[in-house]
Amino acid sequence: MKTVRILSHQTGLVFRHGNFVKTLPAGHHWLWPNEVVYVYNQGELLQQPPYDLAVLLTIPDIAALLDVVEVKDNEIALQYEGGLFINVLRKGRYAYWKGLKQYSYRHLDITQPVIPADVDLASLMPVPLGAYVRSYSVEGHEQGVLFVDWTFRELLKPGQYHWWKNNTPIHVLKADMRQQQMEVSGQEILTKDKASVRVSFFIQFQVLDVVRALVENKEYDRQLYVLMQLALRETIGSLTLDELLDKKAAIVDGVMAQTAGRATALGVVLNGGGLRDVILPGDMRDIMNQVLLAEKKAQANSIMRREETASTRSLLNTAKLMEDNEMLWKLKEMEYVEKIADKISSVSVSGNGQLLDQLKQIFTASK
């Protein structure tokens, strides 16, 4: 004989020659030498049973002690104890010993992508449900569109979104709703008079209709780029080189007018733009520089001739006044003498009285 002790939170199973004999409650028990006892803790999962679980469940005494839950292939089960989450059970059959703990289960069908609204994802994400859930976030400056099984379903506002992981494809496309800028740079274009120029243009735009931009059109930004490129070529191609250089603002207005309606069809609105650079080929730059230099020289010559004419006219008027007014003549003589005297530090006079008479005539008005 041998003895075995079963604690208050345990359950014992006695087998003899491979056959179930009885269950053992808490206490001390005597066993025959050919009997084997298996001791399990109440509330725990039945692990490494002496026989397959299906065989044990055919025995009424054992089945009455087990809490059995079956999770189908298309399900997961949330296990709770006293309303508190414990574990996630995948497909299979689970047996827990009854006694100390009372479990409840919630079965969730994961074949459909939508997660029931009453599932507390806030406390179950990212673990332990992270392996069963796919998540997408839409930022505050974005809007998104949801495709389920390659079909558009709904517009997504900013927030966090979750769906079950399964064979149903789910895609979320997002668009930035802030103002954006697009560059159309390095465009080689021929003007109306066959001059080759390289221009750079920029456009500022904003997405207004996310469904048009992401659902009804593919790669709306690339389409917008091509629209701007074609409009720029058409506008510049209708102008001569001189008109291009003189009417930059008109070019911007023309490009905006041509593309505004088409941009609306893409779900965007154009807020502004500008012609950033107009680059001429090297030989064309040399010619333009020569033309500009010639124009500036002609302007300089014209100004010099105008100033010379004005100066000559002024001298002529002064001479006429001096001819009619002797006093003015004397004042002019004294002005020149004063200028000469400023440059002379000393004067030495030699000669007869004729020199003094001549100086006297200069400074004395004749009567």
C-alpha positions in Angstrom: 0.0 0.0 0.0 1.1 3.6 -0.5 -0.4 6.9 0.4 -0.9 10.2 -1.5 -1.9 13.6 -0.2 -4.3 15.8 -2.3 -4.4 19.4 -1.3 -7.5 21.5 -1.0 -6.9 23.2 -4.4 -6.0 19.9 -6.2 -7.8 17.1 -7.9 -6.5 13.5 -8.3 -7.2 10.9 -10.9 -6.5 7.2 -10.1 -5.8 4.7 -12.9 -5.2 1.0 -12.6 -3.7 -0.9 -15.5 -4.6 2.0 -17.8 -8.2 2.1 -16.7 -9.8 5.0 -14.8 -10.7 4.0 -11.3 -11.8 7.1 -9.4 -11.2 10.7 -8.6 -9.6 11.8 -5.3 -10.8 14.8 -3.3 -8.6 16.7 -0.9 -7.1 14.6 1.9 -4.9 11.5 2.5 -5.6 8.4 0.5 -4.3 4.8 0.4 -3.5 3.3 -3.0 -2.7 -0.2 -4.2 0.8 -0.7 -5.6 -0.6 -1.2 -9.1 -2.5 2.1 -9.0 -1.2 5.4 -10.5 -2.5 8.8 -9.5 -2.3 12.0 -11.5 -2.6 15.3 -9.5 -3.8 18.6 -11.1 -4.3 22.1 -9.7 -7.8 23.4 -9.9 -8.3 26.4 -12.3 -5.4 25.4 -14.5 -5.3 24.1 -18.0 -5.3 20.3 -18.4 -1.8 19.6 -19.7 -0.1 16.3 -20.5 -3.2 14.2 -19.7 -2.6 10.4 -19.3 -5.0 9.9 -22.3 -6.3 12.0 -25.1 -8.8 14.6 -24.0 -11.6 13.1 -26.1 -11.2 9.8 -24.2 -11.2 11.5 -20.8 -14.4 13.4 -21.6 -16.2 10.1 -22.2 -15.7 9.4 -18.5 -18.6 11.2 -16.7 -16.7 11.7 -13.4 -13.8 13.4 -15.2 -16.0 15.4 -17.6 -17.9 16.8 -14.6 -14.6 18.3 -13.2 -13.5 20.0 -16.5 -14.6 23.3 -18.0 -14.2 22.7 -21.8 -14.2 25.4 -24.4 -13.9 24.8 -28.2 -12.6 27.5 -30.5 -13.4 27.0 -34.2 -11.0 27.5 -37.1 -12.5 31.0 -37.9 -12.5 32.2 -34.3 -10.5 33.4 -31.4 -11.8 33.4 -27.9 -11.2 36.0 -25.2 -10.9 34.4 -21.8 -12.0 36.4 -18.7 -12.0 35.7 -15.0 -14.3 37.8 -12.9 -14.7 40.3 -15.8 -10.9 40.7 -16.2 -9.2 39.6 -19.4 -6.8 36.6 -19.0 -5.8 35.2 -22.4 -6.5 34.8 -26.1 -7.4 31.3 -27.2 -6.7 30.3 -30.8 -8.5 27.5 -32.6 -8.6 24.2 -30.7 -10.1 22.5 -27.6 -9.1 23.6 -24.1 -10.0 22.0 -20.8 -9.6 23.8 -17.4 -10.1 22.1 -14.0 -13.1 23.5 -12.2 -12.9 24.7 -8.6 -11.0 27.8 -7.6 -11.5 29.9 -10.7 -14.6 30.6 -12.8 -13.9 31.5 -16.4 -16.0 33.1 -19.1 -15.4 33.3 -22.8 -16.2 35.5 -25.7 -16.0 34.0 -29.2 -15.1 36.4 -32.0 -15.5 35.6 -35.7 -12.3 36.8 -37.5 -13.5 35.9 -41.0 -15.1 39.3 -41.3 -12.7 42.3 -41.2 -14.9 44.5 -39.0 -14.2 44.3 -35.2 -17.3 44.6 -33.0 -17.5 48.1 -31.4 -17.8 46.7 -27.9 -14.4 44.9 -28.0 -12.2 46.9 -25.7 -9.3 47.4 -28.1 -7.8 50.2 -26.0 -6.8 47.7 -23.3 -6.1 44.8 -25.7 -3.8 46.6 -28.1 -1.0 46.2 -29.1 -0.9 43.1 -27.0 -2.3 40.5 -26.8 -4.5 41.1 -29.9 -1.7 42.6 -32.0 -1.1 39.3 -33.8 -4.8 39.2 -34.9 -5.4 42.8 -35.7 -4.2 45.1 -38.5 -4.1 48.8 -37.7 -4.0 52.0 -39.7 -3.6 55.6 -38.5 -4.8 58.7 -40.2 -3.0 61.8 -39.0 -4.7 65.1 -38.1 -3.7 66.7 -41.4 -4.8 63.8 -43.5 -7.9 62.1 -44.8 -8.0 58.5 -46.0 -10.1 56.1 -48.1 -10.8 52.5 -47.2 -10.7 49.7 -49.8 -12.1 46.3 -48.7 -11.5 43.4 -51.1 -10.3 46.0 -53.7 -13.6 47.9 -53.4 -14.0 51.4 -52.1 -16.0 51.4 -48.8 -15.8 54.7 -47.0 -13.9 57.9 -46.3 -11.7 57.9 -43.2 -11.3 60.9 -41.0 -8.3 61.4 -38.7 -8.0 58.6 -36.1 -6.9 55.1 -35.4 -8.6 52.1 -37.2 -8.4 48.4 -36.6 -9.6 45.3 -38.6 -9.2 41.6 -38.1 -6.3 39.9 -40.0 -7.8 37.4 -42.4 -7.8 36.6 -46.1 -9.9 39.7 -47.0 -7.5 42.4 -48.5 -7.7 45.8 -46.8 -6.0 48.9 -48.1 -6.0 52.5 -46.8 -4.8 55.3 -49.0 -4.2 58.7 -47.4 -3.9 62.3 -48.8 -2.2 65.3 -47.1 -4.8 68.0 -46.8 -2.3 70.8 -46.2 -1.2 73.2 -48.9 1.6 71.6 -51.0 4.0 72.9 -53.7 5.0 71.2 -56.9 8.0 72.0 -59.1 8.0 71.8 -62.9 11.6 72.5 -63.5 14.2 72.3 -66.3 11.6 72.4 -69.2 13.2 72.9 -72.6 10.6 74.9 -74.6 10.6 76.6 -78.1 9.1 80.1 -78.2 7.0 81.3 -81.1 10.1 82.8 -82.8 12.0 79.4 -82.4 14.1 80.5 -79.5 15.0 77.7 -77.1 14.6 78.5 -73.4 14.7 76.5 -70.2 12.0 77.4 -67.7 11.2 76.4 -64.1 7.6 76.8 -62.8 6.1 76.1 -59.4 2.4 75.6 -58.4 0.8 75.6 -54.9 -2.2 73.4 -54.6 -4.4 71.7 -51.9 -6.4 68.5 -51.9 -10.1 69.3 -51.4 -11.9 66.1 -52.5 -10.1 63.0 -51.3 -12.5 60.6 -53.1 -11.8 62.2 -56.5 -8.1 62.4 -55.8 -7.6 58.8 -54.5 -10.5 56.8 -55.8 -11.5 58.3 -59.1 -8.0 59.0 -60.2 -4.7 57.2 -60.0 -1.6 59.1 -58.9 -3.4 62.5 -58.9 -0.1 64.3 -58.2 1.6 62.9 -61.3 -1.4 63.8 -63.4 -1.3 67.3 -62.1 2.4 67.5 -63.0 1.7 66.6 -66.6 -1.2 69.1 -66.8 1.1 71.9 -65.6 3.8 70.8 -68.0 1.6 70.8 -71.0 -0.1 74.1 -70.1 3.4 75.7 -69.6 4.6 74.5 -73.0 1.4 75.7 -74.8 1.5 79.1 -73.2 5.2 79.8 -73.8 5.0 78.3 -77.3 2.5 81.1 -78.3 4.8 83.9 -77.2 8.0 85.3 -78.8 11.1 85.6 -76.7 10.6 89.3 -76.1 7.0 88.7 -75.0 8.2 85.9 -72.7 10.6 88.2 -71.0 8.1 91.1 -70.7 5.0 89.1 -69.7 6.0 86.7 -67.0 2.9 87.5 -64.9 0.6 86.9 -67.9 2.3 83.4 -68.3 1.4 82.5 -64.8 -2.2 83.6 -65.3 -2.5 81.7 -68.6 -1.2 78.4 -67.1 -3.5 78.7 -64.0 -6.5 79.4 -66.3 -5.8 76.4 -68.5 -5.4 73.9 -65.6 -7.8 75.1 -63.0 -10.8 73.1 -64.3 -8.8 70.0 -64.9 -7.3 70.2 -61.4 -10.8 70.3 -59.9 -11.5 67.0 -61.7 -8.5 65.6 -59.8 -9.9 66.8 -56.5 -7.4 69.6 -56.0 -7.6 73.4 -56.1 -4.8 75.6 -57.3 -3.9 78.4 -54.9 -1.0 80.1 -56.8 2.1 79.7 -58.8 5.0 81.5 -60.4 7.6 81.4 -63.1 10.9 80.9 -61.2 13.6 80.8 -63.9 14.0 81.6 -67.6 17.4 80.4 -68.7 18.6 81.2 -72.3 21.3 79.2 -74.2 24.9 80.5 -74.1 24.9 82.0 -77.6 21.5 83.6 -77.0 22.7 85.1 -73.7 25.7 86.6 -75.5 23.4 88.1 -78.2 21.1 89.5 -75.5 24.0 91.0 -73.6 25.3 92.6 -76.8 21.9 94.1 -77.5 21.6 95.4 -74.0 25.1 96.9 -74.1 24.3 98.6 -77.4 21.0 100.0 -76.0 22.8 101.3 -72.9 25.6 102.9 -75.1 23.0 104.6 -77.3 21.2 105.9 -74.2 24.5 107.2 -72.8 25.4 109.0 -76.1 21.9 110.5 -76.2 22.3 111.8 -72.7 25.8 113.2 -73.4 24.5 115.0 -76.5 21.6 116.4 -74.6 23.8 117.7 -71.8 26.3 119.2 -74.3 23.4 121.0 -76.1 22.1 122.3 -72.8 25.6 123.5 -71.8 26.2 125.2 -75.2 22.8 126.9 -74.9 23.6 128.1 -71.4 27.0 129.5 -72.6 25.3 131.3 -75.5 22.7 132.9 -73.2 25.5 134.0 -70.9 27.5 135.6 -73.7 24.4 137.5 -74.9 23.9 138.9 -71.4 27.5 139.9 -71.1 27.5 141.6 -74.5 24.6 143.8 -73.4 25.7 144.4 -69.8 29.3 145.8 -69.2 29.0 145.4 -65.4 28.2 141.6 -65.9 31.3 141.4 -68.1 33.4 142.9 -65.3 31.9 140.5 -62.7 32.8 137.6 -64.9 36.3 138.9 -65.3 36.6 139.3 -61.5 35.3 135.7 -61.0 38.0 134.3 -63.2 40.7 136.4 -61.5 39.5 135.1 -58.1 39.8 131.5 -59.4 43.4 132.3 -60.6 44.3 134.0 -57.4 43.2 130.9 -55.4 46.0 129.0 -57.1 48.7 131.7 -56.6 50.5 132.0 -53.3 52.6 135.1 -54.1 52.8 137.7 -56.9 56.0 139.5 -57.9 55.6 142.6 -60.1 58.3 144.2 -62.2 58.1 146.6 -65.0 57.1 150.2 -65.6 53.8 151.8 -64.7 52.0 150.3 -67.6 51.4 147.0 -65.7 49.8 148.9 -62.8 47.6 150.7 -65.2 46.5 147.4 -66.8 45.6 145.9 -63.4 43.7 149.1 -62.5 41.7 148.7 -65.7 40.7 145.2 -64.8 39.4 146.0 -61.3 37.9 149.5 -62.2 34.8 149.9 -64.2 35.2 152.2 -67.1 33.1 155.3 -67.2 
